[in-house]
Amino acid sequence: ASLPVNKGDKEIQMKFLTCLSDLCQDYEQGRLIVKAGGVRAILAAMSTFSMCADVQTSGCAALINVVFYAQDHLVCRTWISRRAISAMKVDDKDADLHVQAVGVLQQLVAHDAELAHDLVQTRSGCLSQVVMSMKTFSSSRNVQDAACLFLQNLTSELSFRDAMSILESEALVCVVAVLRKYQRENDLLESAVGAIGNLFRHERTSDELKRKFMIADGFIDILLSLMASSSSKVVCGACVTVNNMCVSTEALGVNRAITDAGFISRTEEAMRRFPSDAELQKCCCMFLRTLSYGDVQTRGLKMAQDGASERVIYCLQKYVKNVSVLSEAMGALRNVAHPTSQSVPDTVSLILNAMVFHQNNEEVQEHGSELLLQVSYPSYNNRNGRSKRSLLFAW
């Protein structure tokens, strides 16, 4: 907090900024630094040397740690965001400066939905500045990584209006460019596809926009390639994104295009490759549940033919204690055709076991009751017996 003492000496300010960044390595230290006026001191140093890229870089690096470790004690988030945005304008050739500045914004919006809304809807210039950084440093993996993480955090809890504002900007184009260029960078792919999935998670998003993005712009091919990733987190992100695209797009042929592209078999392969990853199994079951809703005779039957329904039943057996995976698996099984390789009595036994294990869970009991009717009486074809996802998923 003693930075302002020699506020005219750039070298001393740099040393203090570096020292504060190093000191703030846990929550207790972060709290003490904030309480002692450390954030104000950092902002003062950055303001005094507002056109010095080195000071701005060191200041942002210090702010990243302080914001991360002292999130609950900050009272000047708006001023911090403004200073980070201003820092990016100082030097359009210093990639490290932009990495650190975007990193500050990423930490801020990760814990503050109200600030995220303000950064999108106000004239702060935040979104346009981050997009400009992505375009200027298109060959910098670190800048793209920081920007995609920021966009993923920014979009995780945004309203429909805020999401549409981002979709109407150039941010989406930049993120898609990242997915095309950095196909072997799993960490980067995870945040990029996560941001896109979040943007399309609102049911009010127009079907026409989804169709244009998926089919006309060719994003469906990118998602399909991500489903074959060696990273389970990337596969989860792709599953969530394609799931969000499936809702309410039947009339425009998006669901058919997703099926024809081979997503069902690719999902089955992913479930086989990561049998012990509960989150991946849940995401895959969720997607199969959404895609097959209302079309068990075509897509539901294809899921049985491609082995996807076998993987869903596998989840009933392996994840009987995990209610989140179990609920998605039971919901999916209500929509897909029963595999011929699985005996009906064995399936009934799994359903009953799940209902007994989670006898106080309303969703499991509802799924189980409908499944018993469907499995026991093949002619039971009441549309109400199918399971629709009521909420889209954020990643």
Disulfide bonds with the S-S distance in Angstrom:
none
